Amino acid sequence: MYAPDPRFESAVDRQIREAQERGEFDDLPGKGKPLPGLDGKFDENWWVRGFLRREGLSSDALLPPSVQLRKEIDRLPETVRALRDERRVRDAVEELNVRIVEHMRFPSGPRIPIRRQDPDEVVTRWRDERRGPERPAPAPPPAPVAPASERRSWWARLLGRS
C-alpha cells in the first residue's frame, strides 16, 4: 500500500495552508456549526431533493412524461378556473392537447391511459363553475287565510256540512 511522504506537500495543500495562515477562513458563515443534513438518516437522493427545494421546483418534474400529463389532465379544471375568458381556456386546453398528441406519437414511461381533452367540454364546465349554483325559484306568496268566522272545522268538512 502506498503511504504519502509527509515531507511532500501538494500545490493545493500548500494554497490551503497559506490561506489558513492568512486567516481567510476565520470569518466564514457557519464556522463552528455542524454541516447541515448530517443528523438524519442517509438519503441517496439528497442532492436532487436539495436542488428542487433551492430552486423552488415541484417534484413532479422528476416523473415520467405520461404521469406528468395524467396529473395535468386531472388538474385541468383547477388550472382553467383562474382564467378570465373563454379564449384563454381554449388555448390552455389546446396547448395541453399538443403535448398529449406528441406523447402519443413518441410514448415514454409507463403506459397510462391518456386522451385528448375536448375544449368544448372544458369550456362548458368552466362556464358552469363561473355561473355558480342554481338559485331556487322564489316561493309563491302564502295563500290568504280566511277569517275565523268563515272557517269550517275539519269535522264539518269531513261530514260535508257547510
Protein Blocks (a to p, Z undefined) as FASTA:
>chain_A
ZZddfkbccfklmmmmmmmmnopmmmgghihiacehklmccdfklmmmmmmmmnopafkl
mpcfklmmmmmmmmmmmmmmmpmbfklmmmmmmmmmmmmmmmmmmggdjddddddddfkl
mmmmmmmmmnopadddddddddddddfklpccfklmmnopZZ
